[in-house]
Amino acid sequence: MYIQQFLFELWRQGGKSPATISQIESDILERRENEFIILWDSLTPNQRKALRLLAKTEGEAIFYSESLQRFGFSSGSILSRALSSLSKRDIIIKNKAYHIQNVMLKKWILRTLPPLTCLDRSVPSLTRNSKGWAICNGENGTPGKIRGHSLVYW
């Protein structure tokens, strides 16, 4: 679906420069943003963390303790359950390693969501709720937002 859309835009704009290609990709992501937000909002916190983990690591070394801790998992079994549920929903696929099936969803996660340091509990801008979860705050101490949608970054 994205290939046809991408090639049409490339033909329409008549350019093949890296800037043109980057702009077309950004335009596609912008058009699909509502779709990605709806999907993101339907996921559990652990499923969201699992997608961020896969987007950032390409599915490599995801069960290493450093990766689990960096992305907020207390154990590999919690990640396994999240991956299983994402796989059942056809959001991810396992082919030697887990991968996000929709490459544009992966790009949206990497471009739109805050940096991974927001999950690092040592960052001063973080607060914790009663369950001990880290919540990434905006610069002025308000919850982060993506175009008006309030997000908790689990």
GIDA-V921750 format. One line per field, one symbol per residue. phi: phi as a letter, one per 30 degrees, with the letter a starting at -180 (. if undefined). A space follows every 10 residues. Layout:
phi: ???
This chain:
phi: .ddddddddd dddibbdedd dddddddddd dcededddde ddcdeddddd ddddddciic hdcdedddde cicdadddde dddddddddi dbbcbibdbd dddddddded dcddedddcd dddddcbbcd ciddbdcdec icedbchicd bccd
